[in-house]
Amino acid sequence: MKHMFQLQQSYVFAKKWVVMALWIFKAQLKLFHEESTPPVFDEEVDALLDFFNYTKGETFTKSIERFVNHIQAADTICFIGIGTSGTLGEFAARYFSNIGYFSWSISDPYYPPLISHNSNHLLIVLSENGETREVIDQIRVYQSKNTKVLTITNKPGSTIDKIADDSIYYFVKDVVLPQTYNISSQVPVLYIIERLTRELQRSKKKVLPLRTSTRNYDV
């Protein structure tokens, strides 16, 4: 009898814990859903339309012109970013190289700078929030070697924005999942990279160097 009573008590206790755990799980699941739900499609389209309207204005156009002048004055260009920004940096470096501006990309924030104090080097930082500590540390290393620093960021007034020599902003809504995964739209960054490339190509200050190839092309 006593054994049966103990089993009954254990069952009641376990049932309470299961109910409580289930309630906590549902609450956490609801919170995750609320925090990680991206904006509905129409909202995203509206945000991108706002950005493209902004690109027609004088403020954005002047920023592009300043960046073009900085890029034209540089001998070498390095893009740096982490995560998605690192991938965009690779895209930008290839795009710039395609039109004759020697560029490379670094996605490892601990990679040693391949420059000297006397080099006319330009660092372009891609950072959505402008607060990535490893990138900030790398910027300071480049600045110690007299490197000019530009940034393309979503956050005016961020640390990276403040320490950079010049910035372009794109002002899109943050969409951040739990554990800080950022899935904010990167369409504006792609546009800025392509816009810079088009403006550089139009300026014709540098000519795309001729390259030889071992490929056989049909004439």
Helices and strands as residue ranges (DSSP letters): H 2-36, H 41-54, H 58-73, E 76-80, H 84-98, E 103-106, E 121-127, H 133-143, E 148-153, H 159-163, E 166-169, G 178-180, H 187-203
